[in-house]
Amino acid sequence: MSLDPHLRVATGLAEFEARCEQAHLPVTSQRRAVVETLLSRTDHPTVDDIYAVVRERGVSLATTYRALETIVALGLARRVAHTGSAVRFDPNTSAHHHFLCDACGAIADVAWKPSPIEPPAGDFDVHETSVLYRGICADCRF
């Protein structure tokens, strides 16, 4: 069951403020605008998508980039990247995978299932596995 969007934003903002306090980072109005915008979205927005909203609140593009990097560093969002496309940001940090529509470029969350893929042999310390399913979404199918 999905969390109410207003509750998701309020809960996420409280977590953001707590993590900023732990990291001794100020909760600026610009960072708050970026995190509010990101938390209100479920479509894995790009920096430009977020900037299109926050620039109306006086946030520059450079500040949007820096704020998103801070949000990722605090563990409140993940980067979702695939070849040939801009990096997108996902405020859903729970274990899950993604589906990419090859026609329209939409990215959707896919329920997490344990991966049968073994970690690579070698001197690696694997902390996350990500699966990207590719195909055609229901909107583009017809």
C-alpha positions in Angstrom: 0.0 0.0 0.0 1.3 3.4 -1.0 1.8 6.2 1.5 -0.4 9.3 1.2 1.7 11.9 -0.8 1.4 14.7 1.8 2.4 12.2 4.6 5.3 11.0 2.5 6.6 14.5 2.0 6.1 15.5 5.7 7.8 12.3 6.9 10.6 12.7 4.4 11.2 16.3 5.4 11.4 15.4 9.1 14.0 12.7 8.2 15.9 15.2 6.0 16.0 17.7 8.9 17.2 15.0 11.3 19.9 13.8 9.0 21.1 17.4 8.3 21.3 18.0 12.0 23.3 14.8 12.5 25.7 15.8 9.7 25.9 19.4 11.0 24.4 20.8 7.8 22.1 23.8 7.8 18.5 23.2 6.5 18.5 26.0 4.0 15.3 27.1 2.2 16.9 26.0 -1.1 17.7 22.5 0.1 14.2 22.3 1.6 12.7 23.3 -1.7 14.7 20.6 -3.6 13.9 17.8 -1.1 10.2 18.8 -1.0 10.0 18.7 -4.8 11.8 15.3 -5.0 9.7 13.8 -2.3 6.5 14.9 -4.0 7.4 13.0 -7.2 7.2 9.3 -8.1 8.5 9.6 -11.7 12.2 9.5 -11.0 12.9 13.1 -12.0 16.1 14.5 -13.6 17.9 17.6 -12.2 16.2 19.6 -14.9 12.8 18.3 -13.9 13.4 19.4 -10.3 15.0 22.7 -11.3 11.9 23.6 -13.4 9.9 23.6 -10.2 12.4 25.1 -7.7 13.6 27.9 -9.9 10.2 29.6 -9.2 11.3 29.6 -5.5 14.6 31.4 -6.4 16.8 28.2 -6.4 19.6 28.2 -9.0 20.5 25.2 -11.2 23.9 24.9 -9.5 22.2 24.9 -6.1 19.8 22.2 -7.3 22.7 20.0 -8.3 24.5 20.5 -5.0 21.3 19.9 -3.0 20.6 16.7 -4.8 24.1 15.5 -4.2 23.6 16.3 -0.5 20.3 14.4 -0.4 21.9 11.4 -2.0 24.9 11.6 0.4 22.5 11.7 3.3 20.9 8.4 2.1 17.5 10.0 1.3 17.6 9.3 -2.4 19.3 7.2 -5.0 20.6 7.9 -8.4 19.0 5.9 -11.2 21.1 5.9 -14.3 21.0 4.0 -17.6 23.0 4.3 -20.8 22.0 7.2 -23.0 19.9 9.1 -20.5 20.3 11.8 -17.8 20.6 10.6 -14.3 17.4 10.5 -12.4 16.7 10.6 -8.7 14.6 8.2 -6.7 13.4 9.2 -3.2 12.3 5.6 -2.6 15.4 4.1 -0.9 13.7 0.8 0.0 15.0 -2.3 -1.8 13.4 -2.3 -5.3 14.3 -2.6 -9.0 13.3 -0.5 -12.0 11.5 -0.9 -15.4 12.6 1.4 -18.2 10.3 2.0 -21.2 12.4 1.9 -24.4 9.8 4.0 -26.2 9.0 6.9 -23.9 11.9 6.7 -21.3 9.6 6.4 -18.3 11.1 4.7 -15.3 8.8 2.8 -12.8 9.6 1.0 -9.6 9.4 -2.8 -9.6 8.9 -4.8 -6.4 12.1 -6.2 -5.1 12.8 -9.9 -5.3 16.1 -11.5 -4.1 18.5 -11.6 -7.0 19.8 -15.0 -8.2 22.8 -13.2 -9.4 25.9 -14.0 -7.4 28.2 -11.1 -6.4 31.3 -10.9 -8.6 34.4 -12.8 -7.6 37.3 -10.6 -6.5 38.1 -8.0 -3.9 34.6 -6.4 -3.9 32.4 -5.3 -1.0 28.9 -5.4 -2.6 26.4 -3.3 -0.7 23.6 -3.0 -3.3 22.2 -4.9 -6.3 20.1 -3.1 -8.9 18.2 -4.7 -11.7 16.9 -2.7 -14.6 14.1 -4.3 -16.7 13.7 -2.9 -20.2 10.7 -3.1 -22.5 7.6 -1.2 -23.5 5.2 0.3 -20.9 1.4 -0.2 -21.1 1.0 3.4 -22.4 3.3 2.9 -25.3 2.3 -0.7 -26.2 -0.6 0.4 -28.4 
